[in-house]
Amino acid sequence: MASTVIKNWDNRTWLSSQNYIEKFNKFLLKNIKLNSNSKILDIGCGRGKILGNLNSKLKLKKKPTGIDIVDHKDKDKRIFFKKINASKFFSINKEKFDLILIKQTIHLLNFKEIKRLLKLSKKNLSPKGRIFIFTLDINNNQIPTFKLMKLKLMISLRRDKKIINMIKKLYPQRIKKKFFFKVKIVKTKYLNMIKNKYMSILLGLSNREISKGLIEIDLKYKKNINFDDKLICMIL
């Protein structure tokens, strides 16, 4: 599957904050019934903080499984982590999951890979299991950007729209929900996130382009940056 590697999306960002994780898991538990016997898989889990928090909340009898192609040294110890891509994982997996989480990962795959991933995920669900797919809100996105970053983001969101439409056709019974988190971040910290290329749209930019973008953000925003991080959730 896709070889794009994002190492800093959940590294000291609002996505790794306790407030974000608590609100995100509250959203999950509102939309799916889970208990201590539930088996959970996160595809593209990063450092596994969301899974770790879920483990503690539900007092899971078996650690939730997180898979990623990057093995972070500071990953959460409350999860069972495997450095592996989804296709290889499912080829050896013998469990049925009650929740398969695909959070802001699916856009890294091509359309053929997405179809395969969802098909494999469906086969690996328990009878009442659900797949939760999260992607950026394509219509009302508020992420702070500089000019080139915004251009890349708009291109990415247009592709996301095609992915969402494809999933709608493949799974007409899917349920659509929205999740948002009010972000309050100091500008200097956000500048550092951009420098560390926390989003996939930043990976292809040169150091010079990033440096120019940092100047734009610095001039464009005040000391504190406030916005809503909005996601679309599709439940299959």
N, C-alpha and C positions, 0 to 999 in steps of 0.2 A: 504494500500500500504506500501511500504518499511518504516521501522522505523528508518533507519539511519539518524542521525541528524548532520548536519554540521553548526556550529554557526559562524564560522569566515572566510568563503570564501570571503565575501565582506566587511569585517571589517578592514578598514585601510590597504587595499592591493591595488595593481595597478588596481584591478577590481572595486574598489570604487572610483578611481581617476577621476577627471573631464575630463581629457584628454581621458581616456579609454571610459568613458560613452559617450562623444561627438563623438568619432570615431565609436563606436558601433552603436549609433543611426543614424549616417550618413549612415552607411552600411544598416541598416534596411530601411531607407527612400529611399535609392537608389533602393531597390529591392521590395518595395511594395508601392502602392499609398495610402496614408492616408491623412485625413483632420480633421478639427475641430469636425466633426460629427462621426468620427471613434470610435469604441468600441474595447478596447484592454484588453486582459487577459494575465497575466504572471504567469505560473505555477512554483512554487518554486522561488518566487520573492526575497527572502532574505529581505534586508532592503528597497527594492523598489526604489533605486536611478535611475536605468535605466528608469523605468516607470515614475517617477517624472519628469525627464528631458524631456521625450517624451511629457508629459502633457504640460509643459511649451513651448516647441517648436511648438506644433500643436495648442496650445490654445484650448484644448479639452473642449467641452461643458459638458461632463460627465467624472468624474475622471476615469482613468484606474483602473482595478481591479487586485490586486495582492493576490495570495494565497500561504500560506506556513504553515508548521506544527510548526514553531517557530515564536513567536510574539516578535520581537525585540523592545525594548523601544525606540531606535533611528531610527525607520522606517520613510520613507519619508511621510510627511503630504500631499503631492500632489496626493496620491493614495488612493483608497478605499481598505483597507486590510481586509482579512478574514483569521483567523487561522483555516484552514480546509484542508483536503487532497482532491485531484482532484476528486475522485469518489463521495464523499459526496457533493462536490460543484456542480458537474454536475447533481446530482440527484435532486437538488433544483433550479438550474439555469433556468431562463426563457428568457435570452438574447441570441442574436446571435452576435458573435464577428467577427470583420474584421481582427484582428491579434491575434493569440494565440502563445505566446512565451514560449518555453521550453528550457531554457538555462542551459546547463551543469547539468541537473537534471535527465535525462532519464536513465542514467547508474545506478542510485540508485534503480531502479525497476527490478523485474524479467521479463522474456520474456512474460509471460501471462499478467502481469500488464501493460507492454508497449503496447501490442496489444489492451487491453481494453482502455487505456488512449487515444491512437490515434483514436480509433473508436468513443469514446465519444467526443473528440475534434472536429472531422470531423462533427459530428451531431450538434455541437454548433457553427458552422461557418456561417457567412452570405454568400449569393450567391457568392460573389467575395472574400470571406475571405481566409486567408492562415495561415498555421501552420509553424512556423520557429523553427527547432530543431537544437540546437548547441551542439557539442560534441568535445572533444579534437582531434586534428589531429593525426590519428593513425599511420601514416607513417613517419612523420618528426617532432617529438615532441622535444622541446628544454628546457623543464622545468628543472631547476637545481635540482639535486637529490643526495642523498647519496646512498650507496650500497643497503641497504635493501629497501629504498624508491623506487629506480629504479626497483628492482625486483617486488615490489607490483604494480608499475605503468605499467610495461610490461604485467603483468597478467591482469590488468584492461583494457589495450588497446586491448588485444586479445579478451576480452569479448565485448568491444565496437565495434570491427570489426564485430562480429557476430550480434550485434544489428543493425548496419548499413546495413549489408547484408539482414537481416530480413525485415527492412523497405523498402529496394529496391524491394524485392519480393512482399511485400504487396502493395506498391505504386510505380509501374514502371514509372509513369509520373512525379515523383518528380524531382525537380531541385536541383543540387548540386552546392554550392558556397563555397568559402574559405574566412575566416576573420583572420587577424593577427594584433597584436599590439606589437610595439617595447617597451619592458620593460627595464627600467633603474632604478635599485633599489640598495640602499645601503645594503651591506651584513648584517649588524647588524639588519636591518629591516626585511630582508628575514629570518634570523635566528629566529626572534621573530614570524614570520608567521608559520614557521615549529613547533615551540614550542606550538603555539596555534592550531595546527593541521588544517590548512586551507584547506586541501584536504581530500577527503574521504579515500584515500589509507593510510592516517596517523592515522585514528581513532583507528585501532586495535593495534597499536604499544604501547608498555609499555613506561613508563617514562625513563627507562634505555636505551631502544632502541632509543628513541628520543634524549636523551642526547649524546649518541654515534654518532648519525647522525649529530648533531649540530657541533660536533668536526670535523667530516669529511668535512662538508660544509665549515667550517671556514678555514681548511687547503687547500681545493681544489680551493677556489675562492678568488679573490682579494677584495679590499675594496668595489668596485662597480661591480655589476653583470648586464650584458647586454644579453638579449636573446629575441627571438620572441615568443610570446604567440599565438599559431596557433590553430584555430578552424575550424571544418567542419560544414557547414550549409546545412541542407536539408529542402527544401521548399515544403510543400504538399498542 
